[in-house]
Amino acid sequence: MFAGLHPDLRWRDGRLMLGGARWRTERVVDRGPGGLVLMSVALGSPYVLIKKRTSTQTTVRYPARGVGALWSAGTRAPSNSAVRLLGRTRAELLEALRSPATTTDLARALGVTPSAVSQHLGVLRESGLIARERCGRNVLYMTTDLGASLCGTPPACGVTG
């Protein structure tokens, strides 16, 4: 469902691989004797940074998903074309989901009931415009690349259909 931790990182056969569209080849990220530490960073480099194996562990730092739109998601009105295609509530949900959110968060932000939000999210998810991911006891919803393109904005989370 999700592209992964970062577009340049992939899990393959139980190993972390570094590579992607910008790379000619993929290479295995070696873990240290103490293991592999994956660290998402909200304020930092937009690139994957690897601290090679030390005496204990290897650390992989990567940009956190959704940070690009963290402070502006849901603050813009949806485009007229999205409203005509989806209806006002679904277009507003799609705009709000440029940053991951729960059903309860969305209901509060849009002033509608959680059950209404849930029904709209189901339709948007079936259409491939949003995706969901469990995070502890919560389920976070976020736009896919297709949903972000419909909003006329770059995807915040790098989520593919």
GIZISUL-V648138 format. One record per residue. N is the residue number from 1. RES is the residue in three letters. SS is DSSP state (alpha for helix, beta for strand, coil for the rest). PHI is phi in whole degrees, 0 to 359 (none if undefined). BURIAL is b if it has 16 or more other ideal C-beta (glycine too) atoms within 10 Angstrom, else e. Layout:
n->N res->RES ss->SS phi->PHI burial->BURIAL
n->N res->RES ss->SS phi->PHI burial->BURIAL
//
This chain:
n->1 res->MET ss->coil phi->none burial->e
n->2 res->PHE ss->coil phi->258 burial->e
n->3 res->ALA ss->coil phi->294 burial->b
n->4 res->GLY ss->coil phi->133 burial->b
n->5 res->LEU ss->coil phi->294 burial->b
n->6 res->HIS ss->coil phi->203 burial->b
n->7 res->PRO ss->coil phi->304 burial->b
n->8 res->ASP ss->coil phi->268 burial->b
n->9 res->LEU ss->beta phi->245 burial->b
n->10 res->ARG ss->beta phi->215 burial->b
n->11 res->TRP ss->beta phi->266 burial->e
n->12 res->ARG ss->beta phi->218 burial->e
n->13 res->ASP ss->coil phi->54 burial->e
n->14 res->GLY ss->coil phi->76 burial->e
n->15 res->ARG ss->beta phi->237 burial->e
n->16 res->LEU ss->beta phi->275 burial->b
n->17 res->MET ss->beta phi->245 burial->b
n->18 res->LEU ss->beta phi->252 burial->b
n->19 res->GLY ss->coil phi->161 burial->b
n->20 res->GLY ss->coil phi->166 burial->e
n->21 res->ALA ss->coil phi->298 burial->e
n->22 res->ARG ss->coil phi->276 burial->e
n->23 res->TRP ss->coil phi->252 burial->e
n->24 res->ARG ss->coil phi->281 burial->e
n->25 res->THR ss->coil phi->225 burial->e
n->26 res->GLU ss->coil phi->260 burial->e
n->27 res->ARG ss->beta phi->224 burial->e
n->28 res->VAL ss->beta phi->282 burial->e
n->29 res->VAL ss->coil phi->271 burial->b
n->30 res->ASP ss->coil phi->289 burial->e
n->31 res->ARG ss->coil phi->263 burial->e
n->32 res->GLY ss->beta phi->281 burial->b
n->33 res->PRO ss->coil phi->301 burial->e
n->34 res->GLY ss->coil phi->271 burial->e
n->35 res->GLY ss->beta phi->110 burial->e
n->36 res->LEU ss->beta phi->236 burial->b
n->37 res->VAL ss->beta phi->251 burial->e
n->38 res->LEU ss->beta phi->256 burial->e
n->39 res->MET ss->beta phi->230 burial->e
n->40 res->SER ss->beta phi->277 burial->e
n->41 res->VAL ss->beta phi->239 burial->e
n->42 res->ALA ss->coil phi->278 burial->e
n->43 res->LEU ss->coil phi->240 burial->e
n->44 res->GLY ss->coil phi->176 burial->e
n->45 res->SER ss->coil phi->295 burial->e
n->46 res->PRO ss->coil phi->280 burial->e
n->47 res->TYR ss->coil phi->249 burial->e
n->48 res->VAL ss->coil phi->284 burial->b
n->49 res->LEU ss->beta phi->241 burial->e
n->50 res->ILE ss->beta phi->241 burial->b
n->51 res->LYS ss->beta phi->267 burial->e
n->52 res->LYS ss->coil phi->305 burial->e
n->53 res->ARG ss->coil phi->310 burial->b
n->54 res->THR ss->coil phi->254 burial->e
n->55 res->SER ss->coil phi->288 burial->e
n->56 res->THR ss->coil phi->241 burial->e
n->57 res->GLN ss->coil phi->207 burial->e
n->58 res->THR ss->beta phi->256 burial->b
n->59 res->THR ss->beta phi->247 burial->b
n->60 res->VAL ss->beta phi->246 burial->b
n->61 res->ARG ss->beta phi->255 burial->b
n->62 res->TYR ss->beta phi->219 burial->b
n->63 res->PRO ss->beta phi->296 burial->b
n->64 res->ALA ss->coil phi->293 burial->b
n->65 res->ARG ss->coil phi->291 burial->b
n->66 res->GLY ss->coil phi->87 burial->b
n->67 res->VAL ss->alpha phi->293 burial->b
n->68 res->GLY ss->alpha phi->301 burial->b
n->69 res->ALA ss->alpha phi->246 burial->b
n->70 res->LEU ss->coil phi->303 burial->e
n->71 res->TRP ss->coil phi->264 burial->e
n->72 res->SER ss->coil phi->240 burial->e
n->73 res->ALA ss->coil phi->298 burial->b
n->74 res->GLY ss->coil phi->80 burial->b
n->75 res->THR ss->coil phi->269 burial->e
n->76 res->ARG ss->coil phi->265 burial->e
n->77 res->ALA ss->coil phi->286 burial->e
n->78 res->PRO ss->coil phi->295 burial->b
n->79 res->SER ss->coil phi->294 burial->b
n->80 res->ASN ss->alpha phi->299 burial->e
n->81 res->SER ss->alpha phi->294 burial->e
n->82 res->ALA ss->alpha phi->294 burial->b
n->83 res->VAL ss->alpha phi->296 burial->b
n->84 res->ARG ss->alpha phi->294 burial->e
n->85 res->LEU ss->alpha phi->282 burial->e
n->86 res->LEU ss->alpha phi->256 burial->b
n->87 res->GLY ss->coil phi->97 burial->e
n->88 res->ARG ss->alpha phi->300 burial->e
n->89 res->THR ss->alpha phi->296 burial->b
n->90 res->ARG ss->alpha phi->292 burial->b
n->91 res->ALA ss->alpha phi->295 burial->b
n->92 res->GLU ss->alpha phi->294 burial->b
n->93 res->LEU ss->alpha phi->298 burial->b
n->94 res->LEU ss->alpha phi->298 burial->b
n->95 res->GLU ss->alpha phi->296 burial->b
n->96 res->ALA ss->alpha phi->296 burial->b
n->97 res->LEU ss->coil phi->276 burial->b
n->98 res->ARG ss->coil phi->296 burial->b
n->99 res->SER ss->coil phi->237 burial->b
n->100 res->PRO ss->coil phi->306 burial->b
n->101 res->ALA ss->beta phi->207 burial->b
n->102 res->THR ss->coil phi->268 burial->b
n->103 res->THR ss->alpha phi->301 burial->b
n->104 res->THR ss->alpha phi->296 burial->e
n->105 res->ASP ss->alpha phi->301 burial->b
n->106 res->LEU ss->alpha phi->293 burial->b
n->107 res->ALA ss->alpha phi->299 burial->b
n->108 res->ARG ss->alpha phi->297 burial->e
n->109 res->ALA ss->alpha phi->294 burial->e
n->110 res->LEU ss->alpha phi->263 burial->b
n->111 res->GLY ss->coil phi->70 burial->e
n->112 res->VAL ss->coil phi->234 burial->b
n->113 res->THR ss->coil phi->285 burial->e
n->114 res->PRO ss->alpha phi->302 burial->e
n->115 res->SER ss->alpha phi->292 burial->e
n->116 res->ALA ss->alpha phi->294 burial->e
n->117 res->VAL ss->alpha phi->299 burial->b
n->118 res->SER ss->alpha phi->300 burial->e
n->119 res->GLN ss->alpha phi->296 burial->e
n->120 res->HIS ss->alpha phi->295 burial->b
n->121 res->LEU ss->alpha phi->297 burial->b
n->122 res->GLY ss->alpha phi->299 burial->e
n->123 res->VAL ss->alpha phi->293 burial->e
n->124 res->LEU ss->alpha phi->296 burial->b
n->125 res->ARG ss->alpha phi->290 burial->e
n->126 res->GLU ss->alpha phi->297 burial->e
n->127 res->SER ss->coil phi->275 burial->e
n->128 res->GLY ss->coil phi->81 burial->e
n->129 res->LEU ss->coil phi->272 burial->b
n->130 res->ILE ss->beta phi->225 burial->b
n->131 res->ALA ss->beta phi->225 burial->b
n->132 res->ARG ss->beta phi->227 burial->b
n->133 res->GLU ss->beta phi->210 burial->e
n->134 res->ARG ss->beta phi->284 burial->e
n->135 res->CYS ss->beta phi->226 burial->e
n->136 res->GLY ss->coil phi->68 burial->e
n->137 res->ARG ss->coil phi->270 burial->e
n->138 res->ASN ss->beta phi->257 burial->e
n->139 res->VAL ss->beta phi->245 burial->e
n->140 res->LEU ss->beta phi->262 burial->b
n->141 res->TYR ss->beta phi->251 burial->b
n->142 res->MET ss->beta phi->206 burial->b
n->143 res->THR ss->beta phi->287 burial->b
n->144 res->THR ss->coil phi->271 burial->b
n->145 res->ASP ss->alpha phi->301 burial->b
n->146 res->LEU ss->alpha phi->297 burial->b
n->147 res->GLY ss->alpha phi->295 burial->b
n->148 res->ALA ss->alpha phi->294 burial->b
n->149 res->SER ss->alpha phi->292 burial->e
n->150 res->LEU ss->alpha phi->293 burial->b
n->151 res->CYS ss->alpha phi->286 burial->b
n->152 res->GLY ss->coil phi->80 burial->e
n->153 res->THR ss->coil phi->230 burial->b
n->154 res->PRO ss->coil phi->291 burial->e
n->155 res->PRO ss->coil phi->296 burial->b
n->156 res->ALA ss->coil phi->280 burial->b
n->157 res->CYS ss->coil phi->249 burial->b
n->158 res->GLY ss->coil phi->65 burial->b
n->159 res->VAL ss->coil phi->273 burial->b
n->160 res->THR ss->coil phi->263 burial->e
n->161 res->GLY ss->coil phi->316 burial->e
//
